[in-house]
Amino acid sequence: MSDTTGVPDEAASGGTAPDRPTRIALVTDDHAGELLTLRRAAFVSEAQLYDDPNIPPLTQTLPELREDMARDDIVTVGAWEGHRLVGSIRVEVESSKATLGRLAVAPDQQGRGLGTTLMFAILDYLPDQVTEIWAFTGKDSKQNLALYTKHGYEAQYDEAAGQLTMTYLRRVLHAVDARNAAGGPAESPADGS
């Protein structure tokens, strides 16, 4: 199981950027059904990688998703092209620590830098006291691990989760680093730069 979709970052390395501008905003309960659909589509490849159709992003129900989104310590940010939700990221905030999860990009939009855009866009939605961001993914999810390490996350430890082994990664935010990344939409691949 992974809590991140495989999102190659071709846009940052010279790949094709989206034709339309991407809008980043909080995902509200009004979009819960669309968010559930996006996550299910995006996580099919992870389920196939681990030969496990029962990973949480594929088994979560709409009421469970709505309950999760209503929590005060959860922030869910989405990427829209027009009216279509094409990407999302979920962050749980606990004091000075934020934990990324469920980074999802629609299968037909992968490889365009949306995962990277969402990873940096979430910084605008974190409380000032957050000093570190954690992420976790399956140890065999090579694309996910490469995406995180490319953007400053360092593997901290592995932990068994049932039959799977999860890798936990951490990125320590420095005030200048966090503000530069958060204020950097101009260098965001999804903005066509």
C-alpha positions in Angstrom: 0.0 0.0 0.0 1.1 3.5 -0.7 -0.4 6.8 0.3 0.8 8.5 -2.8 0.1 7.9 -6.4 3.0 7.3 -8.8 3.5 10.7 -10.4 6.5 11.0 -12.6 7.7 14.6 -12.6 8.3 15.0 -16.3 7.2 18.7 -16.4 10.0 19.7 -14.0 12.5 17.9 -16.3 11.3 19.3 -19.6 8.1 17.3 -20.1 4.8 18.8 -21.3 3.0 21.2 -19.0 -0.8 21.3 -19.0 -2.5 23.4 -21.7 -4.9 25.0 -19.3 -4.0 26.9 -16.2 -4.3 24.8 -13.0 -6.2 26.3 -10.1 -5.1 25.2 -6.6 -7.7 25.5 -3.8 -9.1 23.7 -0.7 -11.4 20.8 -1.5 -14.7 21.2 0.2 -17.4 18.8 1.1 -19.3 19.8 -2.1 -16.5 18.1 -4.0 -16.2 14.9 -1.8 -17.7 12.6 -4.5 -15.4 13.9 -7.1 -12.4 13.6 -4.7 -13.4 10.0 -4.0 -13.5 9.2 -7.7 -10.2 10.9 -8.3 -8.5 8.9 -5.6 -9.9 5.6 -6.7 -8.7 6.2 -10.3 -5.3 7.4 -9.2 -4.6 4.5 -6.7 -5.4 1.6 -9.1 -1.8 1.5 -10.2 -0.6 1.2 -6.5 -3.1 -1.6 -5.9 -1.7 -3.4 -9.0 1.9 -2.8 -7.8 1.2 -4.5 -4.5 -1.4 -6.9 -5.8 -3.8 -5.6 -3.2 -7.2 -4.2 -4.3 -8.0 -3.4 -0.6 -5.7 -0.4 0.0 -7.4 2.3 2.0 -7.7 4.9 -0.9 -9.8 2.2 -2.8 -11.9 1.1 0.1 -12.8 4.4 1.8 -16.5 5.2 1.6 -18.0 8.6 0.8 -19.2 9.0 4.4 -15.8 8.1 5.7 -14.2 10.6 3.3 -16.6 13.3 4.4 -15.9 12.6 8.1 -12.1 12.8 7.4 -12.5 16.1 5.5 -14.5 17.6 8.3 -11.7 17.1 10.9 -10.0 20.3 12.1 -6.5 18.8 11.8 -7.0 17.7 8.1 -6.4 19.9 5.1 -7.2 18.7 1.6 -6.1 20.7 -1.3 -7.0 20.1 -4.9 -5.8 21.0 -8.4 -8.5 21.9 -10.9 -8.4 22.3 -14.7 -11.6 24.1 -15.5 -14.3 22.4 -13.4 -12.4 19.0 -13.3 -10.6 18.0 -10.1 -7.3 16.5 -11.5 -5.2 16.2 -8.4 -5.4 16.3 -4.6 -3.3 16.1 -1.5 -4.3 15.4 2.1 -2.3 16.7 5.1 -2.8 15.9 8.7 -1.4 18.6 11.1 -0.2 17.7 14.5 1.5 20.5 16.4 4.8 21.2 14.5 4.4 18.1 12.2 2.4 17.7 9.0 1.9 14.3 7.4 1.2 14.2 3.7 -1.1 11.5 2.4 -3.2 10.5 -0.5 -1.3 12.5 -3.1 -3.4 11.7 -6.1 -3.3 12.7 -9.8 -5.8 11.6 -12.4 -4.1 8.9 -14.5 -4.5 10.9 -17.7 -2.8 13.9 -16.0 0.2 12.1 -14.5 3.7 13.2 -15.6 2.8 16.9 -15.9 4.2 18.1 -12.6 0.8 18.2 -10.7 2.2 16.1 -7.9 5.1 18.5 -7.4 2.7 21.5 -7.7 0.5 20.1 -4.9 3.5 19.2 -2.7 4.6 22.9 -2.7 1.1 24.4 -2.8 0.2 22.7 0.5 2.8 24.9 2.3 0.4 27.9 1.9 -2.2 26.0 3.9 0.0 24.9 6.8 0.0 26.7 10.2 3.2 28.7 10.9 4.2 26.3 13.7 4.8 23.4 11.3 8.5 22.8 11.0 8.6 19.3 9.4 6.6 17.4 6.8 6.4 13.6 6.8 5.3 11.4 4.0 5.0 7.6 3.6 4.7 5.3 0.8 5.3 1.6 0.0 8.9 0.7 0.0 8.5 -0.7 -3.6 6.9 2.5 -4.9 10.0 3.7 -6.7 8.4 6.6 -8.5 6.9 7.9 -5.3 10.2 7.6 -3.4 12.0 9.4 -6.2 9.4 12.2 -6.2 9.8 12.8 -2.5 13.6 12.6 -2.4 13.9 14.9 -5.4 12.1 17.5 -3.3 14.1 17.3 -0.1 12.5 14.4 1.7 14.9 12.0 3.4 14.0 8.4 4.2 13.9 7.9 8.0 12.8 4.4 8.6 10.8 1.4 7.2 7.9 -0.2 9.0 5.8 -3.3 8.3 2.1 -2.6 7.7 0.5 -6.0 7.3 2.2 -7.7 4.3 3.7 -4.4 3.1 6.7 -2.4 4.2 6.2 1.4 4.3 9.0 3.9 4.0 8.6 7.0 6.1 10.3 10.2 4.8 10.8 13.6 6.4 11.5 17.1 5.2 12.5 19.7 7.7 11.2 23.1 6.8 13.3 26.1 7.4 11.5 29.4 7.4 13.2 30.7 4.3 12.9 27.3 2.5 9.2 27.0 3.3 8.3 30.6 2.3 10.3 30.4 -0.9 8.7 27.1 -1.9 5.2 28.3 -1.0 5.7 31.6 -2.8 7.0 29.9 -5.9 4.0 29.4 -8.1 6.0 31.0 -10.9 8.3 28.0 -10.9 5.4 25.6 -10.5 5.4 23.1 -13.4 1.6 23.0 -13.6 1.5 26.8 -14.3 3.2 26.2 -17.5 6.5 27.7 -16.5 
